[in-house]
Amino acid sequence: MAKETRIQKALSENGIISRRKAEELIQQGKIQVNGHPAVLGQKIDPVKDAITISGERVYLERSTRKIYVMLNKPRGYVTTMSDELGRRCIKELIDDVPERVYPIGRLDKDSEGLLLLTNDGEFANFIMHPSHHVSKTYRVTVRPSVSDEQLIQLSSGVEIDGRMTAPAVIHVLEKQPGRVVLQMVIHEGRNRQIRKMCEAVGLEVARLKRTSVGPVKLGMLQPGEWRELKPSEVGMIRNSAKTTVQEKPAGAKKQKPARPEPVNKSRKRPFPDKKTGKSFGQPNNKNTRAARSYSSPSKNRKG
């Protein structure tokens, strides 16, 4: 951290409050520097200056090194370092991390899985910014079942909070009576996005687990445990901004978004199915003859 830094940035990088929350509290006059109300953009010395929030002193540190941590967050924990309601926080799970870190994004209380934490503000912003398209992969159990129409809606994008989501990649992993397990890959980080997407198409989320961020997977890390990322994994996440392509899991059926109607180049029109009337792609020779016979019976008659 630089000797002189903006107060919002200092508070955020120390995992105390987000920049946005800091700006709100500054405007409300609840943050003070050396006994005087702070102003937006004010530069401070994290070590020498005394910072208080609502009258309570907070301490800022100079990090000795950048650290990147993967936590397998269990259900029932909130993604925060403290909670005024007395709920269990992820801080209880990472007390033995050698540096002070803060979470990159959130998993809600009822969600579980891979959560990244760091003291590197630039790295956190890199992952969170939607323009970098760092993928997040989730294993989602929904009820009671799922239709092709719902899968296409999720893949193509649905409206939540007044705007459309970006296209997602959906795989059906398991399908049993009363429940379906999906793999959903998104490149955004909107609040409770997966749950809201499923609700928008009429699906109830029974379980939600994040399994990877970019190419870095949760693997065998047990719930409640953490480990440091390897330098190669940090590099892989950075590089994934340009190559966020997810492999199809074994045994999974990929649900593709709706696509334009294919055209038979030889006749400049699609081939209809006799029973449903739906159009299909370029047929083989056998289907071609059948389609020609179906679509143009008059050419098979003399005169």
DOVO-99555 format. One record per residue (C-alpha): residue in three letters; x, z, y. Coordinates in nm, 3 decimals. Each point is the difference from the previous one (the first is absolute). Layout:
ALA	X	Z	Y
...
***
This chain:
MET	0.000	0.000	0.000
ALA	0.134	-0.087	0.344
LYS	0.098	0.279	0.241
GLU	-0.276	-0.103	0.240
THR	-0.321	-0.124	-0.160
ARG	-0.366	-0.032	0.095
ILE	-0.197	0.311	-0.081
GLN	-0.266	-0.187	-0.202
LYS	0.271	-0.158	-0.216
ALA	0.183	0.330	-0.049
LEU	-0.313	0.179	-0.116
SER	-0.091	-0.285	-0.234
GLU	0.345	-0.038	-0.154
ASN	0.012	0.372	-0.070
GLY	-0.331	-0.023	-0.187
ILE	-0.181	0.236	0.237
ILE	-0.276	-0.229	0.127
SER	-0.048	-0.376	0.027
ARG	0.087	-0.187	0.318
ARG	-0.367	-0.069	0.068
LYS	-0.092	0.368	-0.041
ALA	0.293	0.097	0.223
GLU	-0.126	-0.234	0.272
GLU	-0.348	0.154	-0.023
LEU	0.136	0.354	0.027
ILE	0.228	-0.095	0.291
GLN	-0.297	-0.144	0.188
GLN	-0.191	0.323	-0.070
GLY	0.291	0.205	0.138
LYS	0.056	0.181	-0.330
ILE	0.367	-0.097	-0.039
GLN	0.261	0.158	0.223
VAL	0.373	-0.052	0.047
ASN	0.192	0.302	0.126
GLY	-0.324	0.152	0.126
HIS	-0.123	-0.308	0.186
PRO	-0.271	-0.246	-0.113
ALA	0.148	-0.303	-0.173
VAL	-0.070	-0.353	0.119
LEU	-0.034	-0.316	-0.206
GLY	0.336	-0.161	-0.069
GLN	0.197	0.305	0.117
LYS	0.349	0.016	-0.150
ILE	0.125	0.326	-0.147
ASP	0.304	0.144	-0.172
PRO	-0.132	0.100	-0.346
VAL	0.253	0.283	-0.030
LYS	0.015	0.151	0.351
ASP	-0.357	-0.041	0.128
ALA	-0.274	0.249	-0.095
ILE	-0.315	-0.177	-0.119
THR	-0.335	0.176	-0.045
ILE	-0.331	-0.132	-0.130
SER	-0.304	0.206	0.105
GLY	0.240	0.284	0.083
GLU	0.179	-0.006	-0.338
ARG	0.372	-0.085	-0.009
VAL	0.105	-0.292	-0.218
TYR	0.358	-0.073	-0.099
LEU	0.154	-0.346	-0.015
GLU	0.303	-0.077	-0.209
ARG	0.273	-0.258	-0.012
SER	-0.008	-0.146	-0.350
THR	0.334	-0.003	-0.173
ARG	-0.095	-0.301	-0.212
LYS	-0.287	-0.235	-0.069
ILE	-0.196	0.088	-0.308
TYR	-0.272	-0.187	-0.191
VAL	-0.220	0.185	-0.248
MET	-0.262	-0.107	-0.254
LEU	-0.266	0.256	-0.085
ASN	-0.265	-0.025	-0.271
LYS	-0.284	0.162	0.194
PRO	-0.259	0.170	-0.221
ARG	-0.368	0.005	0.083
GLY	-0.113	0.297	0.206
TYR	0.287	-0.008	0.253
VAL	-0.034	-0.124	0.356
THR	0.271	-0.224	0.145
THR	0.118	0.228	0.276
MET	0.272	0.258	0.058
SER	-0.251	0.269	0.102
ASP	-0.377	0.038	-0.002
GLU	-0.211	0.219	0.223
LEU	-0.273	0.014	-0.266
GLY	0.232	0.161	-0.252
ARG	-0.004	-0.292	-0.244
ARG	0.296	-0.072	-0.227
CYS	0.253	-0.225	0.175
ILE	0.275	-0.225	-0.132
LYS	0.251	0.223	0.181
GLU	-0.039	0.245	-0.289
LEU	0.131	-0.269	-0.235
ILE	0.308	-0.101	0.202
ASP	0.132	0.334	0.127
ASP	0.328	-0.061	-0.182
VAL	0.065	-0.341	0.161
PRO	0.341	0.043	0.173
GLU	-0.114	-0.155	0.330
ARG	-0.319	0.030	0.200
VAL	-0.216	-0.303	-0.085
TYR	-0.349	-0.120	0.081
PRO	-0.240	-0.231	-0.187
ILE	-0.019	-0.376	0.055
GLY	-0.374	-0.067	0.012
ARG	-0.250	0.209	-0.190
LEU	-0.178	0.052	-0.328
ASP	-0.328	0.187	0.043
LYS	-0.066	0.330	-0.174
ASP	-0.175	-0.158	-0.300
SER	0.262	-0.274	-0.047
GLU	0.328	0.026	-0.185
GLY	0.322	-0.182	-0.070
LEU	0.298	-0.136	0.187
LEU	0.061	0.141	0.347
LEU	0.317	-0.074	0.195
LEU	0.152	0.250	0.242
THR	0.298	-0.037	0.232
ASN	0.171	0.115	0.318
ASP	0.076	-0.362	0.093
GLY	-0.257	-0.098	0.263
GLU	0.107	-0.366	0.004
PHE	-0.048	-0.028	-0.376
ALA	-0.343	0.168	0.019
ASN	-0.114	-0.239	0.274
PHE	0.131	-0.294	-0.200
ILE	-0.217	0.088	-0.300
MET	-0.309	0.086	0.202
HIS	-0.003	-0.301	0.231
PRO	-0.248	-0.260	-0.138
SER	0.212	-0.295	0.117
HIS	0.261	0.081	-0.267
HIS	-0.253	-0.035	-0.285
VAL	0.157	0.266	-0.221
SER	-0.233	0.015	-0.299
LYS	-0.165	0.313	-0.138
THR	-0.129	-0.007	-0.357
TYR	-0.280	0.223	-0.125
ARG	-0.161	0.074	-0.335
VAL	-0.369	0.043	0.080
THR	-0.272	0.118	-0.238
VAL	-0.345	-0.105	0.120
ARG	-0.354	0.058	-0.127
PRO	-0.227	-0.115	-0.149
SER	0.124	-0.357	-0.050
VAL	0.126	-0.292	0.208
SER	-0.127	-0.354	0.035
ASP	0.191	-0.319	0.068
GLU	-0.167	-0.016	0.341
GLN	0.127	0.347	0.092
LEU	0.353	-0.089	-0.114
ILE	-0.003	-0.316	0.209
GLN	-0.121	0.199	0.302
LEU	0.281	0.251	-0.038
SER	0.256	-0.277	-0.045
SER	-0.117	-0.202	0.297
GLY	-0.043	0.294	0.239
VAL	-0.289	0.227	0.101
GLU	-0.104	0.151	0.330
ILE	0.087	0.367	0.050
ASP	0.002	0.189	0.328
GLY	-0.116	-0.309	0.184
ARG	0.267	-0.247	-0.113
MET	0.097	-0.196	-0.309
THR	0.268	0.109	-0.242
ALA	0.279	-0.239	-0.092
PRO	-0.027	-0.176	-0.338
ALA	0.091	0.221	-0.294
VAL	0.124	-0.072	-0.354
ILE	-0.231	0.139	-0.269
HIS	0.063	0.033	-0.374
VAL	-0.244	0.138	-0.256
LEU	0.201	0.238	-0.223
GLU	-0.276	0.158	-0.209
LYS	-0.373	-0.052	-0.033
GLN	-0.210	0.257	-0.184
PRO	-0.369	0.098	0.014
GLY	-0.052	0.189	0.324
ARG	0.352	-0.043	0.139
VAL	0.252	-0.267	0.095
VAL	0.369	0.044	0.081
LEU	0.137	-0.235	0.266
GLN	0.342	-0.063	0.141
MET	-0.029	-0.065	0.373
VAL	0.288	-0.121	0.217
ILE	-0.038	0.015	0.378
HIS	0.239	-0.059	0.289
GLU	-0.166	0.226	0.256
GLY	-0.013	0.376	0.047
ARG	-0.337	0.070	0.157
ASN	-0.165	0.339	-0.037
ARG	-0.153	0.043	-0.350
GLN	0.011	-0.378	-0.032
ILE	-0.038	-0.036	-0.377
ARG	-0.295	0.240	-0.015
LYS	-0.172	-0.168	0.293
MET	0.054	-0.347	-0.148
CYS	-0.158	0.106	-0.328
GLU	-0.289	0.172	0.175
ALA	-0.061	-0.314	0.208
VAL	-0.075	-0.200	-0.317
GLY	-0.203	0.275	-0.169
LEU	0.264	0.157	-0.226
GLU	0.061	0.373	-0.047
VAL	0.366	0.103	-0.023
ALA	0.046	0.258	-0.277
ARG	0.380	0.012	0.015
LEU	0.264	-0.146	0.230
LYS	0.374	-0.003	-0.066
ARG	0.274	-0.178	0.196
THR	0.256	-0.133	-0.247
SER	0.248	-0.189	0.218
VAL	0.112	-0.081	0.352
GLY	0.157	-0.344	0.015
PRO	0.211	-0.039	-0.316
VAL	0.063	0.376	-0.038
LYS	-0.219	0.152	-0.272
LEU	-0.105	0.356	-0.077
GLY	0.128	-0.031	-0.355
MET	0.021	0.320	-0.206
LEU	0.013	0.241	0.295
GLN	-0.237	0.285	-0.086
PRO	-0.279	0.126	0.232
GLY	0.136	0.246	0.255
GLU	0.361	-0.112	-0.046
TRP	0.223	-0.189	0.245
ARG	0.328	-0.189	-0.006
GLU	0.221	-0.174	0.251
LEU	-0.013	-0.377	0.016
LYS	0.317	-0.182	-0.093
PRO	0.164	-0.208	0.276
SER	-0.088	-0.310	-0.202
GLU	-0.369	0.101	0.001
VAL	0.001	0.047	0.377
GLY	0.152	-0.347	0.031
MET	-0.259	-0.146	-0.239
ILE	-0.283	0.137	0.214
ARG	0.153	-0.149	0.314
ASN	0.048	-0.336	-0.170
SER	-0.355	0.006	-0.140
ALA	-0.132	-0.075	0.348
LYS	0.081	-0.365	-0.071
THR	-0.073	-0.009	-0.373
THR	-0.307	0.215	-0.067
VAL	-0.109	-0.173	-0.321
GLN	-0.155	0.213	-0.274
GLU	0.044	-0.086	-0.366
LYS	-0.308	-0.016	-0.217
PRO	-0.006	0.306	-0.232
ALA	-0.005	-0.055	-0.373
GLY	-0.347	-0.060	-0.133
ALA	-0.156	-0.017	0.344
LYS	-0.244	-0.263	0.111
LYS	0.070	-0.125	0.350
GLN	-0.299	-0.043	0.230
LYS	0.071	-0.286	0.238
PRO	-0.170	-0.037	0.338
ALA	-0.256	-0.273	0.047
ARG	0.163	-0.340	0.043
PRO	-0.111	-0.339	0.128
GLU	-0.188	-0.220	-0.242
PRO	0.244	-0.222	-0.197
VAL	-0.045	-0.372	0.015
ASN	0.043	-0.261	-0.273
LYS	0.248	-0.239	0.158
SER	-0.115	-0.297	-0.207
ARG	-0.363	0.028	0.116
LYS	0.049	0.203	0.326
ARG	-0.257	0.261	-0.102
PRO	-0.017	0.313	-0.221
PHE	-0.127	0.003	-0.357
PRO	-0.322	0.204	-0.039
ASP	-0.078	0.218	-0.299
LYS	-0.318	-0.122	-0.174
LYS	-0.147	0.350	-0.048
THR	0.092	0.184	0.322
GLY	0.061	-0.283	0.246
LYS	0.328	0.166	0.106
SER	0.306	-0.214	0.066
PHE	0.328	0.029	-0.187
GLY	0.354	-0.125	0.052
GLN	0.169	-0.315	-0.125
PRO	-0.119	-0.041	-0.362
ASN	0.186	-0.136	-0.301
ASN	-0.078	-0.345	-0.137
LYS	-0.275	0.123	-0.227
ASN	-0.175	0.191	0.280
THR	0.053	-0.294	0.233
ARG	-0.196	-0.233	-0.226
ALA	-0.276	0.259	-0.036
ALA	-0.018	0.057	0.373
ARG	-0.013	-0.371	0.074
SER	-0.279	-0.041	-0.249
TYR	-0.188	0.291	0.157
SER	0.048	-0.090	0.364
SER	-0.049	-0.374	-0.026
PRO	-0.226	-0.080	-0.300
SER	-0.106	-0.330	0.158
LYS	0.346	-0.149	-0.052
ASN	-0.030	0.047	-0.376
ARG	-0.307	-0.225	-0.016
LYS	0.005	-0.378	0.014
GLY	-0.192	-0.177	0.266
***
